């Protein structure tokens, strides 16, 4: 059975990549939902992408919607 970590993310800082690296090393499958962050954050998401499955909302829908999107993908 796969253990997932779901992270809804809106305008993250650079710590996201390090967190995902550590979670991956610990054996977790990570899913990140970019909840409509502005283009200036795309570099952070691109750096994080090797350590997770990246899902994106075209605009901010809120944490609840990001969690639903992630849970739907995991299911």
C-alpha positions as CSV (number, residue, x, y, z in Angstrom):
1,X,0.0,0.0,0.0
2,X,1.3,3.4,-0.9
3,X,1.4,6.1,1.7
4,X,0.6,9.6,0.3
5,X,1.2,13.1,1.5
6,X,-1.1,15.7,0.0
7,X,0.0,19.3,0.0
8,X,-2.4,22.0,-1.1
9,X,-0.1,24.9,-2.1
10,X,-0.8,28.6,-2.9
11,X,2.3,30.8,-3.4
12,X,4.8,28.6,-1.7
13,X,8.3,29.5,-0.6
14,X,11.5,27.7,-1.5
15,X,11.1,25.3,1.5
16,X,8.6,23.2,-0.5
17,X,11.3,21.5,-2.5
18,X,13.3,20.5,0.6
19,X,10.2,19.2,2.3
20,X,9.3,17.1,-0.7
21,X,12.8,15.7,-0.9
22,X,12.7,14.6,2.8
23,X,9.2,13.1,2.4
24,X,10.4,11.2,-0.7
25,X,13.4,9.9,1.1
26,X,11.1,8.7,3.9
27,X,9.1,6.6,1.3
28,X,6.0,8.8,0.9
29,X,4.4,9.5,-2.5
30,X,3.7,13.2,-2.6
31,X,0.9,15.0,-4.4
32,X,1.0,18.8,-4.6
33,X,-1.9,20.9,-5.8
34,X,-0.9,24.3,-7.1
35,X,-4.1,26.2,-6.2
36,X,-3.7,28.9,-8.8
37,X,-0.4,30.5,-7.8
38,X,0.8,33.4,-9.9
39,X,3.5,32.8,-12.6
40,X,6.3,34.0,-10.3
41,X,6.0,30.8,-8.3
42,X,6.3,28.4,-11.2
43,X,10.1,28.1,-10.7
44,X,9.4,26.7,-7.2
45,X,6.9,24.2,-8.6
46,X,9.3,23.2,-11.4
47,X,12.0,22.5,-8.8
48,X,9.6,20.4,-6.7
49,X,8.2,18.4,-9.6
50,X,10.8,15.6,-9.6
51,X,9.7,14.7,-6.0
52,X,5.9,14.7,-6.5
53,X,2.9,14.5,-8.7
54,X,1.9,18.0,-9.5
55,X,-1.7,19.0,-10.1
56,X,-2.7,22.6,-11.0
57,X,-5.8,24.7,-10.7
58,X,-6.0,27.6,-13.3
59,X,-6.9,30.0,-10.5
60,X,-7.3,30.0,-6.8
61,X,-10.2,27.8,-5.7
62,X,-9.4,27.5,-2.0
63,X,-7.8,24.9,0.2
64,X,-10.9,22.7,0.3
65,X,-11.0,22.5,-3.5
66,X,-7.3,21.8,-3.6
67,X,-7.7,19.0,-1.1
68,X,-10.6,17.5,-3.1
69,X,-8.6,17.6,-6.3
70,X,-5.7,15.8,-4.6
71,X,-7.9,13.2,-2.9
72,X,-9.6,12.5,-6.2
73,X,-6.3,11.9,-7.9
74,X,-5.1,9.6,-5.1
75,X,-8.4,7.7,-5.2
